[in-house]
Amino acid sequence: MVGTLEWTSAAARPHLLADAVAAAIGAVPEGEVAEIDPELADTAAFCERYEVPLEVSANCVVVAAKRGGEVTYAACMVLATDRADVNGVVRRHLGARKASFAPMADATALTGMEYGGITPVGLPGGWPVLVDEAVAAAPQVVIGSGLRRSKLLVPGKALVSLPAAQVLALAL
């Protein structure tokens, strides 16, 4: 197991998942969930309190890509030790003139997930899920559950199998 948490089947505990995540968790049958203190959902505090190494934790950032007055959204998965190259790799990959982190209100409204718990599992259809090579190669990563009060533990390869997932060298 990872850290000091009690991990159990995510499919068996849908009350610990955002509605969109609970509806999509079948795509990640090996996913496990653990309840946490919602005040400790942010990566640094979470990893310290629950003894989860930063290199086992992955963050999901929602990016707003703009071109010709149109905005499209994508999710980027990078290890907590890295940062996504939003203005370079992500912007070019999405064919955008400008790319930036989506405003919190937009990210939560569009995903139906809580800020600090956004995850690639259960994102709106058609959103690209850009997975950094290190995340894809990880035996297991801790990610959001859609809620601040829990975390998911999934194999990196499971994220690659999500709809619209693509593996790229995203990390700076």
C-alpha positions as CSV (number, residue, x, y, z in Angstrom):
1,M,0.0,0.0,0.0
2,V,1.0,3.6,-0.4
3,G,1.4,5.9,2.6
4,T,-0.6,5.4,5.8
5,L,-4.0,5.4,4.2
6,E,-6.6,2.5,4.1
7,W,-7.1,1.9,0.4
8,T,-10.2,0.0,-0.8
9,S,-12.0,-0.7,-4.1
10,A,-13.2,2.7,-5.6
11,A,-16.1,0.9,-7.3
12,A,-17.3,-0.3,-3.8
13,R,-17.2,3.2,-2.3
14,P,-18.9,5.5,-4.8
15,H,-19.9,7.9,-2.0
16,L,-16.2,8.9,-1.8
17,L,-16.2,10.0,-5.5
18,A,-17.7,12.9,-7.4
19,D,-20.7,11.9,-9.3
20,A,-18.9,12.0,-12.7
21,V,-16.0,10.0,-11.3
22,A,-18.4,7.4,-9.8
23,A,-20.1,7.0,-13.2
24,A,-16.7,6.5,-15.0
25,I,-14.8,4.5,-12.4
26,G,-15.5,1.3,-14.3
27,A,-12.9,2.4,-16.8
28,V,-10.3,2.0,-14.0
29,P,-11.4,-1.3,-12.3
30,E,-8.1,-1.5,-10.4
31,G,-8.7,1.9,-8.9
32,E,-8.7,2.2,-5.1
33,V,-9.9,5.0,-2.9
34,A,-9.0,6.3,0.6
35,E,-10.8,8.9,2.7
36,I,-8.7,11.9,3.8
37,D,-9.1,15.1,5.7
38,P,-10.4,17.6,3.1
39,E,-8.3,20.3,4.7
40,L,-5.3,18.3,3.6
41,A,-6.3,17.7,0.0
42,D,-3.5,20.0,-1.5
43,T,-0.6,18.0,-2.6
44,A,2.2,19.1,-0.2
45,A,0.0,18.9,2.9
46,F,-1.5,15.6,1.8
47,C,1.8,13.9,1.1
48,E,3.3,15.1,4.4
49,R,0.4,14.0,6.6
50,Y,-0.2,10.6,4.9
51,E,3.4,9.8,4.1
52,V,2.9,9.6,0.4
53,P,6.1,10.4,-1.5
54,L,5.7,13.3,-3.9
55,E,6.9,11.2,-6.8
56,V,3.9,8.8,-6.3
57,S,1.4,11.7,-6.3
58,A,0.2,13.1,-9.7
59,N,-1.6,16.4,-10.2
60,C,-4.4,17.1,-12.7
61,V,-4.5,20.6,-14.1
62,V,-7.2,21.9,-16.4
63,V,-5.9,24.0,-19.3
64,A,-7.9,26.5,-21.3
65,A,-6.6,26.7,-24.9
66,K,-7.6,29.6,-27.0
67,R,-7.5,30.1,-30.8
68,G,-9.6,32.4,-32.9
69,G,-12.0,33.3,-30.1
70,E,-12.7,29.6,-29.3
71,V,-11.8,28.0,-26.0
72,T,-11.2,24.3,-25.6
73,Y,-10.2,22.5,-22.5
74,A,-7.8,19.7,-21.7
75,A,-6.5,17.9,-18.6
76,C,-2.8,17.5,-18.0
77,M,-1.4,14.8,-15.6
78,V,2.1,15.4,-14.2
79,L,3.9,14.0,-11.1
80,A,3.8,16.3,-8.1
81,T,7.5,16.8,-8.5
82,D,7.1,18.3,-11.9
83,R,5.3,21.2,-13.7
84,A,3.4,20.9,-17.0
85,D,4.8,22.9,-19.9
86,V,1.5,24.6,-20.6
87,N,2.9,27.5,-22.7
88,G,5.1,25.2,-24.8
89,V,4.3,21.5,-25.2
90,V,0.6,21.7,-24.2
91,R,-0.2,24.8,-26.3
92,R,1.4,23.5,-29.4
93,H,-0.1,20.0,-29.0
94,L,-3.6,21.6,-28.7
95,G,-3.0,23.9,-31.7
96,A,-3.7,27.0,-29.6
97,R,-2.5,30.5,-29.9
98,K,-2.6,30.8,-26.1
99,A,-2.9,28.3,-23.3
100,S,-3.2,28.8,-19.5
101,F,-4.6,27.2,-16.4
102,A,-8.4,27.4,-16.5
103,P,-9.9,29.7,-13.9
104,M,-11.0,27.7,-10.8
105,A,-14.7,28.5,-11.3
106,D,-14.6,27.3,-14.9
107,A,-12.7,24.1,-14.0
108,T,-15.1,23.1,-11.2
109,A,-18.3,24.1,-13.1
110,L,-17.2,22.2,-16.3
111,T,-16.0,19.1,-14.5
112,G,-18.5,18.8,-11.7
113,M,-15.6,18.2,-9.4
114,E,-14.2,20.1,-6.4
115,Y,-11.1,22.3,-6.8
116,G,-8.1,20.4,-5.4
117,G,-9.8,17.1,-6.3
118,I,-10.1,17.3,-10.1
119,T,-9.1,14.0,-11.8
120,P,-9.0,12.7,-15.4
121,V,-11.5,10.0,-14.5
122,G,-15.0,11.2,-15.5
123,L,-14.0,14.4,-17.4
124,P,-16.4,15.8,-20.0
125,G,-16.4,13.8,-23.2
126,G,-14.0,15.0,-25.9
127,W,-11.5,16.6,-23.5
128,P,-8.0,15.5,-24.3
129,V,-6.2,13.9,-21.3
130,L,-2.5,14.6,-21.7
131,V,-0.5,12.2,-19.5
132,D,3.2,12.9,-18.9
133,E,5.5,10.0,-19.7
134,A,6.6,9.7,-16.1
135,V,2.9,9.3,-14.9
136,A,2.2,6.8,-17.6
137,A,5.2,4.7,-16.5
138,A,4.5,4.8,-12.8
139,P,3.4,1.5,-11.2
140,Q,0.9,3.5,-9.1
141,V,-0.1,7.1,-8.7
142,V,-2.3,8.9,-6.2
143,I,-4.7,11.3,-7.9
144,G,-7.8,13.2,-7.1
145,S,-11.2,11.6,-6.7
146,G,-13.3,14.6,-7.8
147,L,-13.8,15.4,-4.1
148,R,-11.4,17.0,-1.6
149,R,-12.2,14.3,1.0
150,S,-10.6,11.4,-0.8
151,K,-7.9,10.3,-3.2
152,L,-7.6,7.6,-5.8
153,L,-4.7,5.2,-6.3
154,V,-4.4,3.9,-9.8
155,P,-1.7,2.4,-12.1
156,G,-0.2,4.9,-14.4
157,K,-1.1,2.7,-17.4
158,A,-4.8,3.0,-16.4
159,L,-4.7,6.7,-17.1
160,V,-3.3,6.1,-20.6
161,S,-6.3,3.9,-21.3
162,L,-8.9,6.6,-20.5
163,P,-10.9,8.1,-23.4
164,A,-8.9,10.7,-25.3
165,A,-5.7,10.0,-23.3
166,Q,-2.4,10.8,-25.0
167,V,1.1,10.3,-23.6
168,L,3.5,13.2,-24.0
169,A,6.7,14.6,-22.5
170,L,4.8,17.4,-20.6
171,A,7.1,18.0,-17.6
172,L,9.4,21.0,-17.4
